[in-house]
Amino acid sequence: MVPRRGLCGGPDPVALIEIDLYGDLMIAASMADEERLSFDRIDEVLRVVRRQRGGAEGPGELDG
């Protein structure tokens, strides 16, 4: 049997963070009155901060 990548080195910290964020989204969705979460609400739950580069209009750069 070939060991799977990542199983010998302990828990994957990125995977644990992703699981935690997914849980936060699930809680927010279960508490929401609307059928779907808006993109703004998802950003709020995930604590996404958008900032503009160089003052130009357009999509913001993620700053986490």
QUICOR-V648878 format. One record per residue. N is the residue number from 1. OMEGA is omega as a letter, one per 20 degrees, with the letter a starting at -180 (999 if undefined). Layout:
# QUICOR-V648878
n: [N;N]
omega: [OMEGA;OMEGA]
This chain:
# QUICOR-V648878
n: [1;2;3;4;5;6;7;8;9;10;11;12;13;14;15;16;17;18;19;20;21;22;23;24;25;26;27;28;29;30;31;32;33;34;35;36;37;38;39;40;41;42;43;44;45;46;47;48;49;50;51;52;53;54;55;56;57;58;59;60;61;62;63;64]
omega: [a;r;r;a;r;a;a;a;a;a;r;a;r;r;r;r;r;r;r;r;r;r;r;r;r;r;r;a;a;a;a;r;a;a;a;r;r;r;r;r;r;r;r;a;a;r;r;r;r;r;a;r;r;r;a;r;r;a;a;r;r;r;a;999]
